[in-house]
Amino acid sequence: MMELFKNLGVDMEVSDTSFSVSLNNGRGYEWGTRNGLSSLFAQKRNILNPYFWHMITEFNKFKEDALKYIEEMERNPDTDRNETLREFLKSHGYSTLFQKAYLVPACSSIWTCPPDSALNFSAYSVLSFCRNHHLFQVARRLMPQRFLVITTVFIYSCMVWLHTLLVDQVRAELEQRGCKIRTSCNVQSVSTSEDGCILVTTEDGSQEVFDRCILAVNAPDALRLLGEDATSDETRVLGAFQYAYR
């Protein structure tokens, strides 16, 4: 991605990101990571709140439990990895406050999902992501340094937020290389003709023939597009992907 930005002439700067939580429209717990202890105890009454202190102790417990869990999973690849985050938290005895005031908001912000869906994610996937992105150091800083992409119109904050300007730059580069780009052209199915060509059928019923086709969509959507033309291997592989919500 950074190489692409460099080729497109998009400027980048290093920036810090922080994390904060405000429950019940400001009427519940509030805390953050930006300014150390002053942000952690944004509500001064929490200095004497045993429930809040218990949540803080669970930060280190979460790191230890998570690393141990990941290690066991990676040491035994045949172990079932379908345990949800909800099940992991319950089996390890985490408090409701830890879930509502930290983990659920963190997952919801990272994966842009409804709070009710966050705990249905795969525990192994979430915990592995947290380890790989150094998200266990909560009291010090939830997020490591990330690159910001700067242009005259937007800031790209190392998430999947692509502004129109960047899209236009990518589009211009592809068109210079002879690519034809179509928008608002919903594909209904992808099938194979008798002579081995790829038939792409769009929403209006029109068809186009191609030599090759790359399905850059989620596995369930790819399987839906292939329909009855999906081979047994395609059905087996694409059907094995599980999603917490769709």
Secondary structure, 3 states (H helix, E strand, C coil): CHHHHHHHCCEEEEECCCCEEECHHHCCCEEECCCCHHHHCCCHHHHHCHHHHHHHHHHHHHHHHHHHHHHHHHHCCCCCCCCEHHHHHHHCCCCHHHHHHHHHHHHHHHHCCCHHHHCCCEHHHHHHHHHHCCCCCCCCCCCCCEEEEECCCCEECCCCCCCHHHHHHHHHHHHHCCCCCCCCCCEEEEEECCCCCEEEEECCCCEEEECCCCCCCCHHHHHHHHHHHCCHHHHHHHHCCCCCCC
